[in-house]
Amino acid sequence: MATPFAFEIVTPDKMLYSTEEATYVGFTAPSGGMGIEARHLPVTATLSVAPIKVNLVDGTVKYFAVCGGFLEMNGTKCTVLATVAEDGMTIDEARAEAARKRAEERLASKAAEIDFDRAAAALQRALMRLKAHKLATGK
């Protein structure tokens, strides 16, 4: 049996999730995918706009949509400080799909007033939210 450790996701306005029973956390940093378990060497990492996977002692797997931030693991506790984060199970799929469509329409537009960098970032966030929701719900 894997050794459990504490895990939490904190956003500027709330504690999104906290458990003492995490056995694995998978995340994406700018350098690529990473995974940590209990007693991992201390690490601080910048998070990419990507889902975070959390395995729990009882075999449950949770997914969270994270839009940037930092992860710190100190051997006994893993903390995610995220700019924006959502539980994959609670993401409104229709809203995320609408955001994807709006971003794609902006990117396809040739209008001079369109901020293409902003539209590309919005598309990336919408696609990541849809992926986290799909992973969490199995849909």
C-alpha positions in Angstrom: 0.0 0.0 0.0 1.3 3.4 -0.9 2.1 5.9 1.8 -0.4 8.7 2.1 0.5 12.4 2.3 -1.4 15.6 2.7 -2.5 17.5 -0.4 -4.3 20.8 -0.9 -5.3 23.2 -3.6 -5.6 26.8 -2.6 -6.9 29.7 -4.8 -6.9 33.4 -3.9 -10.4 33.1 -2.7 -10.7 29.7 -1.1 -9.4 26.3 -0.1 -10.6 24.3 -3.1 -9.6 20.8 -1.9 -7.7 19.2 1.0 -7.0 15.6 2.0 -4.6 13.7 4.1 -4.9 10.6 1.9 -3.2 11.4 -1.4 -0.8 8.7 -2.7 0.2 10.3 -6.0 -0.1 13.7 -7.7 0.5 14.1 -11.4 0.9 17.5 -12.9 2.3 19.4 -15.9 5.2 21.9 -15.5 6.6 23.9 -18.4 9.3 21.2 -18.8 6.8 18.4 -19.0 4.7 16.0 -17.0 5.8 15.1 -13.5 4.5 12.9 -10.7 5.2 12.8 -7.0 4.6 10.4 -4.1 5.1 10.5 -0.4 8.7 11.4 0.8 9.5 12.8 -2.6 12.5 15.1 -2.6 11.4 18.7 -1.9 10.3 20.4 -5.1 8.8 23.7 -6.1 7.4 23.8 -9.6 5.5 26.2 -11.9 2.3 24.7 -13.1 1.2 24.8 -16.7 -2.4 25.2 -17.8 -3.3 21.5 -17.4 -5.3 19.1 -15.3 -3.8 17.8 -12.0 -4.4 14.1 -11.1 -4.7 13.0 -7.5 -4.8 9.3 -6.5 -6.2 8.6 -3.1 -5.7 5.7 -0.6 -9.1 4.2 -1.4 -8.3 4.0 -5.1 -10.3 7.1 -6.0 -8.8 9.4 -8.7 -9.6 13.1 -8.7 -8.9 15.6 -11.4 -8.7 19.3 -11.1 -8.5 22.0 -13.8 -5.6 24.3 -12.9 -4.8 27.5 -14.8 -1.3 28.3 -13.7 0.3 28.6 -10.3 2.8 26.8 -8.2 3.2 23.3 -6.6 5.3 22.7 -3.5 6.1 19.3 -2.1 8.1 19.0 1.1 7.9 15.3 1.7 4.8 15.2 3.9 2.6 17.8 2.3 1.9 18.9 -1.3 0.4 22.3 -1.8 -0.9 23.8 -5.0 -1.3 27.6 -5.1 -3.3 28.2 -8.2 -4.5 31.4 -9.8 -7.7 29.5 -10.9 -8.7 25.9 -10.1 -11.8 23.8 -10.4 -12.8 20.3 -9.4 -13.2 18.4 -12.7 -16.5 17.0 -11.5 -18.1 20.4 -11.0 -17.0 22.0 -14.3 -20.0 23.1 -16.4 -19.4 21.3 -19.7 -21.8 23.4 -21.7 -20.2 26.6 -20.4 -16.6 25.3 -21.2 -17.7 24.2 -24.7 -19.2 27.7 -25.3 -16.0 29.3 -24.2 -14.0 27.0 -26.6 -16.3 28.0 -29.5 -16.0 31.8 -28.7 -12.2 31.5 -28.5 -12.0 29.6 -31.8 -14.2 32.2 -33.5 -12.0 35.0 -32.2 -8.9 33.2 -33.5 -10.5 32.7 -36.9 -11.5 36.3 -37.1 -9.4 38.7 -39.2 -10.6 41.8 -37.3 -7.8 44.1 -36.2 -9.2 44.7 -32.7 -8.9 41.0 -31.8 -6.3 40.3 -29.2 -5.0 36.9 -30.6 -2.8 36.1 -27.6 -5.7 36.5 -25.3 -8.0 34.4 -27.5 -5.3 31.7 -27.7 -5.0 31.7 -23.9 -8.8 31.5 -23.6 -8.9 28.5 -26.0 -6.1 26.8 -24.0 -8.1 27.2 -20.7 -11.4 26.1 -22.3 -9.8 22.9 -23.7 -8.1 22.1 -20.4 -11.3 22.5 -18.5 -13.1 20.2 -21.0 -10.2 17.7 -20.6 -10.3 17.8 -16.8 -14.1 17.3 -16.9 -13.8 14.4 -19.3 -11.2 12.7 -17.1 -13.2 13.3 -13.9 -16.5 12.1 -15.3 -15.4 9.5 -17.8 -17.5 11.2 -20.5 
